[in-house]
Amino acid sequence: SNMQIFLIFHAKQRMEVYGITVQQITDALEKPDSIVKGNFGRLIAQKRINGNILRIVFEKKGEEIVVVTVYKARAKRYEI
């Protein structure tokens, strides 16, 4: 895709904590199970991975996507 994805430092830290790969983030942004509205006009892409839900909080600026944070949550916590 033409999407350019930028990860801020906090998102990179979270990736390490949760063991999330760039490929998982790219997949979730390109083919999310759902996208919900977050705070401050941000969006949250959600994708199921092995009984967890990968949640990616991002801002869209034209073709650019700025990933603010990422984390995994137990699937039971969110309807997707």
C-alpha positions as a printed Julia matrix, in Angstrom:
80×3 Matrix{Float64}:
   0.0     0.0    0.0
   1.01    3.66  -0.21
   0.51    4.04   3.5
   3.53    5.44   5.31
   3.67    4.29   8.9
   5.61    6.2   11.54
   6.09    4.87  15.06
   6.73    7.36  17.83
   9.22    6.35  20.54
   6.48    5.37  23.0
   4.96    2.98  20.46
   8.38    1.37  19.93
   8.77    0.9   23.69
   5.32   -0.71  23.89
   6.19   -3.05  21.01
   9.13   -4.35  23.04
   7.06   -4.78  26.19
   4.3    -6.7   24.4
   6.46   -8.48  21.82
   4.63   -6.87  18.88
   6.33   -6.81  15.47
   6.28   -4.15  12.76
   4.67   -6.75  10.48
   1.81   -7.28  12.96
   1.27   -3.53  13.12
   1.31   -3.19   9.33
  -1.15   -6.08   8.94
  -3.48   -4.67  11.57
  -3.48   -1.22   9.97
  -3.99   -2.57   6.44
  -6.57   -5.22   7.38
  -8.05   -4.42  10.8
 -10.91   -6.46  12.24
 -12.36   -3.11  13.27
 -11.49    0.54  13.78
 -12.96    2.5   16.66
 -12.71    6.12  17.71
 -10.24    6.94  20.45
  -9.6    10.15  22.38
  -8.38   13.42  20.83
  -9.61   12.46  17.35
  -7.37    9.41  17.26
  -8.38    6.06  15.84
  -7.78    2.57  17.2
  -7.24   -0.35  14.83
  -8.1    -3.68  16.4
  -6.96   -7.09  15.23
  -7.37  -10.47  16.86
  -4.11  -12.39  17.38
  -4.16  -15.75  19.18
  -6.94  -14.95  21.64
  -5.62  -11.44  22.25
  -6.57   -8.23  20.57
  -3.82   -6.05  19.2
  -4.88   -2.41  19.61
  -3.06    0.29  17.68
  -3.77    3.91  18.58
  -2.97    6.13  15.61
  -3.49    9.46  13.89
  -4.03    9.71  10.17
  -2.49   12.61   8.27
  -3.19   12.12   4.58
  -1.26    9.03   3.51
   0.75    9.12   6.72
  -0.17    7.11   9.76
   1.44    8.05  13.05
   1.26    5.22  15.58
   1.0     6.71  19.07
   0.88    3.5   21.08
   0.21   -0.21  20.7
  -0.76   -2.92  23.15
  -2.36   -6.33  23.42
  -5.5    -6.85  25.47
  -7.41   -9.97  26.37
 -10.1   -10.56  23.76
 -12.83  -10.59  26.4
 -12.26   -6.94  27.22
 -13.22   -5.56  23.83
 -15.94   -6.37  21.36
 -14.52   -6.22  17.88
